[in-house]
């Protein structure tokens, strides 16, 4: 992926006024942009005329940016620099890759010459605004009758899912980002008995289990038969697998599949993953 392309077609004056734009449009736009920066996707392409896109029925992006109203709206002050970056170079239309002799269609509309068409011919991802018909992934663009699936994001925690699905992001990095600020934390996982044990055949099962654990509340986790969440007992055979400090915290485990288990401890409502068991070596001991 060589960058993010801002989708000017996702702005059509859909926001009621400046305050509506700053408080509704910019928070998810900024979070999606921050995701890109955190994943080292630094180039933010846009069409050179993007500054003139209508954000409200009568206000352009540029007019909102320079308006005195930004001084009175907290979100405007917070996101002003991000929007300023969004209207400045690099501009993809200085060196376009789309074929201007071709016709690009999406949802029955001709989008030739737009950022949507450009994204169809670049290894890039669209960044769209909310409240538009572009709140979907992928955006399917037909180029001369051939469909092209274009990556598209419009809020946070989407880009890393796309990069993971495309093989551009490891499972470990994906889990670290996606489950941040949930009840699952992978910051203390063992490097030897952690993600290196998960192969392509069972990673989807691990992800499904992580999703389930992160989504359920603690009473549901405690009673869910599929997760089989329980204490892991310290005994003569199992004590060597965890330090005394961890045993004092209370080692727990839950089921990923019939064969695979996840071990960790709970602190302040967060399950800190310590290691995985993919062959029942640990699970049967405690």
C-alpha positions in Angstrom: 0.0 0.0 0.0 1.6 3.2 -1.1 -0.7 5.6 0.6 -4.2 6.9 1.5 -6.4 8.7 -1.1 -9.0 11.1 0.3 -12.3 10.5 -1.5 -13.7 13.9 -2.5 -16.8 12.2 -3.8 -17.8 11.3 -0.2 -18.4 15.0 0.4 -21.6 16.4 -1.2 -22.7 19.1 1.2 -24.2 16.5 3.6 -23.3 18.3 6.8 -25.8 20.9 8.1 -23.3 23.6 9.0 -19.7 24.1 10.2 -20.4 22.8 13.7 -22.0 19.7 12.3 -19.0 19.0 10.1 -16.4 19.5 12.8 -18.2 17.5 15.4 -19.6 14.7 13.1 -17.2 14.4 10.2 -13.8 15.1 11.5 -13.5 12.8 14.6 -13.9 9.5 12.5 -11.8 11.0 9.7 -9.0 11.9 12.1 -9.1 8.5 13.8 -8.8 6.8 10.5 -5.9 9.0 9.5 -4.2 8.3 12.8 -4.5 4.6 12.1 -2.7 5.1 8.8 0.1 7.0 10.4 0.5 4.4 13.2 0.9 1.7 10.5 3.5 3.8 8.7 1.2 4.6 5.7 2.3 8.2 5.5 1.3 9.5 2.1 -2.0 11.2 2.1 -3.0 11.8 -1.6 -5.8 13.9 -2.7 -7.1 15.7 -5.8 -5.6 19.2 -6.1 -9.1 20.7 -6.1 -10.1 18.9 -2.9 -10.1 22.2 -1.0 -13.2 23.2 -3.0 -15.3 20.2 -2.0 -18.6 21.1 -0.5 -18.8 20.0 3.2 -22.2 21.8 3.8 -24.8 23.0 1.3 -22.9 26.3 0.9 -19.4 25.9 2.5 -16.3 24.3 1.1 -13.6 22.5 3.1 -11.3 25.5 2.6 -13.9 28.1 3.8 -14.6 26.0 7.0 -10.8 25.8 7.6 -10.3 29.6 7.6 -13.6 30.6 9.1 -13.4 32.4 12.5 -16.0 29.8 13.7 -13.1 27.4 14.3 -12.1 29.5 17.3 -15.3 28.7 19.1 -15.7 25.0 18.4 -13.5 22.6 20.4 -13.4 20.0 17.7 -12.4 22.6 15.1 -9.4 23.6 17.1 -8.5 20.0 17.7 -8.7 18.8 14.1 -7.8 21.9 12.2 -4.2 20.8 11.5 -5.4 17.4 10.2 -7.8 19.1 7.8 -5.1 21.5 6.7 -2.9 18.5 5.9 -5.7 17.0 4.0 -5.9 19.9 1.5 -2.2 20.2 0.9 0.1 18.2 -1.4 0.9 15.5 -2.4 -1.7 15.6 -5.1 -2.3 12.4 -7.1 -3.4 14.3 -10.2 0.1 15.7 -10.7 1.1 12.2 -11.7 -2.1 10.3 -12.2 -2.1 6.5 -12.7 -5.7 6.1 -13.9 -6.3 5.8 -17.6 -8.2 8.8 -18.9 -9.2 6.8 -22.0 -11.1 4.4 -19.8 -14.5 4.7 -18.1 -14.7 4.0 -14.3 -18.2 3.2 -12.9 -19.3 2.6 -9.3 -22.9 2.2 -8.2 -24.0 3.1 -11.7 -22.2 6.5 -11.6 -19.3 7.6 -13.8 -16.4 8.4 -11.5 -13.8 8.8 -14.1 -11.2 11.4 -13.2 -12.0 11.2 -9.5 -10.0 9.8 -6.5 -12.2 6.7 -6.6 -11.0 6.0 -10.1 -7.4 6.8 -9.1 -7.6 4.3 -6.2 -8.6 1.6 -8.6 -5.2 1.9 -10.4 -3.0 2.4 -7.3 -2.1 0.1 -4.4 -3.8 2.5 -2.1 -6.8 2.8 0.2 -9.6 5.4 0.0 -10.4 7.5 3.0 -14.0 8.6 2.9 -16.3 10.8 5.0 -19.3 9.6 6.9 -22.9 10.2 5.9 -22.0 9.3 2.4 -22.7 6.4 0.1 -19.1 5.4 0.5 -19.5 4.0 4.0 -18.7 0.5 2.7 -15.7 -1.8 2.0 -14.8 -2.5 -0.6 -15.9 0.1 -3.1 -16.3 -1.8 -6.4 -15.2 0.1 -9.4 -15.9 -1.2 -12.9 -13.1 -0.2 -15.3 -14.2 -0.8 -18.9 -16.5 -3.6 -17.6 -13.9 -5.2 -15.3 -14.7 -5.0 -11.6 -11.9 -3.8 -9.2 -12.4 -4.0 -5.4 -11.0 -0.8 -3.9 -10.1 -0.7 -0.2 -12.0 2.0 1.7 -12.1 3.2 5.3 -14.2 5.9 7.0 -13.5 5.4 10.7 -10.9 3.9 13.0 -9.8 0.3 13.3 -10.6 -0.5 9.7 -7.3 0.0 7.9 -5.4 -2.6 10.0 -8.2 -5.1 9.3 -7.8 -4.5 5.6 -4.0 -4.8 5.8 -4.3 -8.0 7.7 -6.7 -9.5 5.2 -4.3 -8.5 2.4 -1.3 -10.1 4.2 0.4 -6.7 4.9 0.0 -7.0 8.7 1.0 -9.8 11.1 -1.6 -11.4 13.3 0.3 -10.2 16.4 0.2 -6.6 15.2 -3.4 -6.9 14.2 -4.5 -8.3 17.5 -2.5 -5.7 19.4 -4.2 -2.8 17.5 -7.7 -4.2 17.1 -8.2 -5.2 20.7 -6.6 -2.2 22.2 -8.7 -0.7 25.0 -10.8 -3.9 25.2 -10.7 -6.5 27.9 -8.0 -8.3 26.0 -4.4 -7.2 26.2 -1.4 -8.8 24.4 1.4 -6.6 25.8 2.7 -9.4 28.1 2.5 -12.3 25.8 5.4 -14.7 25.6 7.3 -14.4 22.4 8.1 -18.1 22.2 4.7 -19.5 23.2 2.6 -16.7 21.7 1.7 -15.8 18.2 4.5 -17.8 16.7 2.5 -20.9 17.5 -0.5 -19.8 15.4 -0.5 -20.9 11.8 -2.6 -19.9 8.8 -4.9 -22.9 9.4 -6.0 -21.9 12.9 -5.6 -18.1 13.0 -9.2 -17.5 12.1 -10.3 -19.6 15.0 -8.1 -17.6 17.4 -9.5 -14.3 16.0 -13.1 -15.5 16.4 -12.4 -16.5 20.0 -10.7 -13.1 20.7 -13.7 -11.3 19.3 -16.1 -13.3 21.4 -14.1 -12.8 24.6 -13.7 -9.0 24.0 -17.4 -8.6 23.2 -19.0 -10.5 26.0 -19.2 -9.0 29.5 -17.6 -10.8 32.4 -20.7 -12.6 33.7 -21.3 -13.9 30.2 -17.7 -15.0 29.8 -17.9 -16.9 33.1 -20.9 -18.9 32.0 -20.1 -19.3 28.3 -19.7 -23.0 27.6 -17.7 -22.4 24.4 -15.0 -20.3 26.1 -15.0 -22.6 29.2 -13.3 -19.8 31.1 -11.8 -21.0 34.4 -8.9 -20.9 36.9 -5.8 -22.7 36.0 -4.6 -24.8 39.0 -1.1 -24.6 40.4 0.3 -28.0 41.3 3.5 -30.0 41.1 3.3 -30.4 37.3 1.9 -27.0 36.3 3.8 -24.6 38.7 6.9 -24.3 36.5 5.0 -22.7 33.6 4.3 -19.4 35.4 6.2 -17.3 37.9 5.2 -17.0 41.5 4.1 -13.5 40.8 1.7 -14.6 38.1 0.4 -17.4 40.3 -0.4 -14.9 43.0 -2.3 -12.8 40.4 -4.3 -15.9 39.5 -3.7 -17.7 36.2 -6.8 -18.1 34.1 -7.5 -19.9 30.8 -10.2 -20.0 28.1 -10.8 -22.2 25.1 -10.0 -21.1 21.6 -10.9 -24.4 20.0 -11.3 -28.0 21.2 -7.5 -28.3 21.2 -6.2 -24.7 21.7 -6.2 -22.7 24.9 -5.3 -19.1 25.9 -3.7 -18.4 29.3 -3.4 -15.1 31.2 -4.4 -13.2 34.3 -7.0 -10.5 35.0 -6.1 -7.1 36.4 -8.5 -4.1 36.6 -11.0 -5.9 34.3 -8.5 -6.7 31.6 -7.3 -10.2 30.6 -3.6 -10.0 30.0 -2.7 -12.9 27.6 0.5 -14.7 28.6 0.7 -17.6 26.2 -1.1 -20.1 24.1 -1.4 -23.9 24.3 -1.9 -25.6 21.0 -1.3 -29.2 21.9 -2.9 -29.5 25.4 0.5 -29.7 27.0 -0.5 -27.2 29.7 -4.2 -27.5 29.8 -4.3 -31.1 30.9 -2.0 -30.3 33.8 -4.1 -27.8 35.7 
